[in-house]
Amino acid sequence: MVTNKDEDRLEPQDIENIFKEETSLTFQKFSIDDAWNLGCLLRSEAISRGHSIAIEISLGEQRVFHTSLRGTSAHNNKWIERKKATAREWGCSSYLVGLRFPIFDPPYSLETAPWMDVKRYSGSGGSVPILISDTGIVGTVTVSGLRHDIDHAFVVEGLKKYREIQGEINNGKRANCQSHDE
């Protein structure tokens, strides 16, 4: 996992590895049921780790899963919208956009570039596109509430885990998104 201090020392190869990791998270299909199951998986994992996060999964323009855990606020939803808009606009994670921006448009970050609308976009990590083989981006998974690089790592880890168990879920087993007394 990359920490804020490490971002200043990332080499182009490190950024390329993040891109390769993201593009390797491709699904054969991803339905509303998959969004529910992935959302439940992420929620359960967040609760078990004691994370105070908001989680959103969108397919196209439709929000198909959203949960906010104890310790979050409406402000987390604003961050989700900015991160999600960034991932959709650039076709890769909001984290990768934030890392690449100073390389492609020095000396600016996404947030300091005079031509960018910082109320709409954010180069902070936490939104990762949902990719379908032979189709491309069909949605996003977005998290807000942790340090932005940890938000990104949490989503990537969840997508990897969900890909591993997706076959079981699609064969009749369904994740149980229970309410928890937190």
Secondary structure per residue as TSV (DSSP state, phi and psi in degrees):
chain	resnum	aa	ss	phi	psi
A	1	M	-	360.0	143.7
A	2	V	-	-94.6	133.3
A	3	T	-	-103.8	166.8
A	4	N	H	-54.1	-44.1
A	5	K	H	-60.9	-38.3
A	6	D	H	-70.5	-25.6
A	7	E	H	-59.6	-35.1
A	8	D	T	-67.0	-20.1
A	9	R	T	-108.0	8.2
A	10	L	-	-66.2	135.2
A	11	E	-	-93.3	159.3
A	12	P	H	-52.5	-34.6
A	13	Q	H	-65.5	-36.0
A	14	D	H	-63.0	-43.1
A	15	I	H	-66.4	-39.8
A	16	E	H	-61.9	-38.6
A	17	N	H	-65.1	-37.6
A	18	I	H	-63.6	-42.8
A	19	F	H	-61.1	-45.6
A	20	K	H	-62.6	-40.9
A	21	E	H	-60.8	-45.2
A	22	E	H	-60.8	-46.5
A	23	T	H	-72.3	-16.4
A	24	S	T	-78.7	-11.1
A	25	L	-	-88.7	49.8
A	26	T	E	-93.3	139.8
A	27	F	E	-106.8	155.2
A	28	Q	S	-76.9	-35.5
A	29	K	-	-152.4	158.1
A	30	F	-	-154.2	108.1
A	31	S	-	-104.0	179.0
A	32	I	H	-61.0	-37.9
A	33	D	H	-63.3	-39.0
A	34	D	H	-63.6	-40.1
A	35	A	H	-60.8	-44.1
A	36	W	H	-60.1	-49.3
A	37	N	H	-64.3	-42.7
A	38	L	H	-64.0	-44.2
A	39	G	H	-59.1	-42.6
A	40	C	H	-64.3	-40.2
A	41	L	H	-61.2	-48.2
A	42	L	H	-63.3	-41.3
A	43	R	H	-62.1	-47.4
A	44	S	H	-60.6	-42.9
A	45	E	H	-64.9	-41.4
A	46	A	H	-62.7	-43.0
A	47	I	H	-63.5	-44.0
A	48	S	H	-65.1	-27.2
A	49	R	H	-92.3	-5.0
A	50	G	T	74.2	24.8
A	51	H	-	-79.4	136.3
A	52	S	-	-98.9	92.9
A	53	I	-	-135.5	160.4
A	54	A	E	-108.4	140.9
A	55	I	E	-126.8	133.4
A	56	E	E	-136.0	137.6
A	57	I	E	-123.8	128.0
A	58	S	E	-122.1	143.0
A	59	L	E	-116.4	117.4
A	60	G	T	59.7	-131.5
A	61	E	T	-90.6	-2.4
A	62	Q	E	-91.8	125.1
A	63	R	E	-78.3	116.7
A	64	V	E	-110.3	-9.7
A	65	F	E	-152.5	133.7
A	66	H	E	-152.1	134.9
A	67	T	E	-147.6	146.9
A	68	S	E	-126.4	125.7
A	69	L	-	-91.8	163.9
A	70	R	T	-52.3	137.0
A	71	G	T	98.6	-5.2
A	72	T	-	-96.1	172.9
A	73	S	-	-143.4	177.4
A	74	A	H	-60.1	-25.6
A	75	H	H	-62.4	-33.2
A	76	N	H	-60.8	-34.7
A	77	N	H	-67.7	-32.6
A	78	K	H	-66.7	-41.3
A	79	W	H	-62.1	-41.8
A	80	I	H	-57.4	-45.8
A	81	E	H	-61.8	-41.8
A	82	R	H	-67.2	-45.2
A	83	K	H	-64.1	-42.9
A	84	K	H	-63.2	-43.0
A	85	A	H	-60.7	-37.9
A	86	T	H	-65.7	-47.6
A	87	A	H	-61.8	-39.8
A	88	R	H	-68.9	-42.8
A	89	E	H	-65.0	-43.0
A	90	W	H	-99.7	-9.0
A	91	G	T	73.5	21.7
A	92	C	S	-152.0	179.2
A	93	S	-	-63.3	152.1
A	94	S	H	-61.8	-32.0
A	95	Y	H	-63.6	-47.4
A	96	L	H	-64.1	-40.2
A	97	V	H	-59.2	-46.2
A	98	G	H	-61.7	-36.4
A	99	L	H	-73.6	-36.8
A	100	R	H	-79.3	-30.4
A	101	F	H	-53.0	-48.9
A	102	P	H	-66.1	-21.8
A	103	I	H	-77.9	-43.1
A	104	F	H	-83.2	-27.1
A	105	D	S	-133.0	55.5
A	106	P	T	-63.6	147.6
A	107	P	T	-95.3	20.0
A	108	Y	-	-89.0	148.3
A	109	S	-	-97.3	170.2
A	110	L	T	-57.6	-39.1
A	111	E	T	-75.7	-18.5
A	112	T	T	-105.6	-8.7
A	113	A	-	-68.2	125.1
A	114	P	T	-63.7	-19.5
A	115	W	T	-91.4	-2.5
A	116	M	S	-98.3	143.7
A	117	D	-	-91.8	100.8
A	118	V	T	-72.3	-11.5
A	119	K	T	-80.9	-17.3
A	120	R	T	-103.7	-34.5
A	121	Y	-	-121.9	155.0
A	122	S	-	-146.3	135.7
A	123	G	-	-87.6	16.6
A	124	S	-	-83.4	142.8
A	125	G	S	-69.8	154.2
A	126	G	-	142.0	-11.7
A	127	S	E	-119.9	125.9
A	128	V	E	-125.7	131.7
A	129	P	E	-66.1	147.9
A	130	I	E	-92.6	119.1
A	131	L	E	-107.9	135.4
A	132	I	E	-113.0	133.7
A	133	S	T	-54.3	138.3
A	134	D	T	60.5	13.0
A	135	T	T	-128.2	-50.2
A	136	G	E	109.3	-149.8
A	137	I	E	-77.6	128.2
A	138	V	E	-118.7	-7.9
A	139	G	E	179.8	-167.1
A	140	T	E	-142.7	153.2
A	141	V	E	-117.0	124.8
A	142	T	E	-133.4	138.7
A	143	V	E	-130.5	144.0
A	144	S	E	-141.8	137.6
A	145	G	S	144.6	-22.1
A	146	L	S	-105.9	-179.8
A	147	R	-	-60.4	143.6
A	148	H	H	-59.4	-35.3
A	149	D	H	-70.7	-29.8
A	150	I	H	-76.4	-37.2
A	151	D	H	-53.9	-48.1
A	152	H	H	-60.7	-49.8
A	153	A	H	-61.3	-36.6
A	154	F	H	-63.3	-44.6
A	155	V	H	-64.8	-47.0
A	156	V	H	-60.6	-45.0
A	157	E	H	-60.5	-42.7
A	158	G	H	-64.2	-41.7
A	159	L	H	-63.6	-40.4
A	160	K	H	-62.4	-47.0
A	161	K	H	-63.7	-42.4
A	162	Y	H	-64.8	-38.6
A	163	R	H	-59.6	-38.5
A	164	E	H	-64.7	-37.5
A	165	I	H	-100.3	-2.6
A	166	Q	H	-56.4	-38.9
A	167	G	H	-59.4	-43.0
A	168	E	H	-63.2	-44.6
A	169	I	H	-64.8	-42.2
A	170	N	H	-74.4	-7.6
A	171	N	T	-100.2	30.5
A	172	G	T	106.4	-13.6
A	173	K	-	-89.9	143.4
A	174	R	-	-130.8	136.3
A	175	A	-	-64.7	146.8
A	176	N	-	-106.8	110.8
A	177	C	-	-94.2	85.0
A	178	Q	-	-87.6	155.8
A	179	S	-	-76.1	142.2
A	180	H	-	-121.7	141.2
A	181	D	-	-82.0	108.6
A	182	E	-	-95.2	360.0
